[in-house]
Amino acid sequence: MIKKAEEMKLEIREQMRGGNGNVEIMHILNIDEMKGKVRLFAKITLNPGCSIGMHQHEGEEEAYYILSGTAKVNDNGTERIVKPGDAVLTGNGASHSIENAADKPLEFIAVIMLYV
């Protein structure tokens, strides 16, 4: 299967999970294309001042891979700065949030894998 960029769906969410501003979600592959084992495979863009609020993952894990920019991540109560090449993994009942910590867009890949 090949999916061209123009076939991918762009979604804009306001104040996602209680965060600030808008979140741009480019859905790379959907749950059906991932055989029901991955519910999200997307490139996320957070512009300056934008964030995804604290949320918990039960029955699944979410991985972030930072492509560009600088983020402040709350990883189950521990705050850290992450940069391009860094990864974050949250699951098994843990919580996390992410915010753009710079004056340029933050871009990262997000994958939510279901426990099956």
C-alpha positions, 0 to 999 in steps of 0.5 A: 500500500502507498498513501500519498500525502494529499490523501492524508486527513488534516484535523485541527483540534482546539484546546486538545485535552484541556491544552492551549491553542490549536493542535494540527494532526496529519493522520498518516494511516488510520486504524483500519489501515493499521489492522486495528492494532494502532489507533493513531499514527500521525504527525502533530504540529504545535505552534508556539503557545500551543499544548496537549493537556495532561491525559492518561493511557489505559489499555494502550501506549502512546509514543512521541518521536520529536522531529523538530522544535523543543517541547516540555513534556510532563511524563507522569509527573516528571517534567523534561525538555525534549528535542529532535531525535528524542522519544517519549513512551507513555502507557499502562495507566500513566499520564502525560502532556506536551507543550511547545517550549520555543518560538518555532513550530514543534513537530512530532510523530505520535503513535497510539498502540492498543494492547491486544 
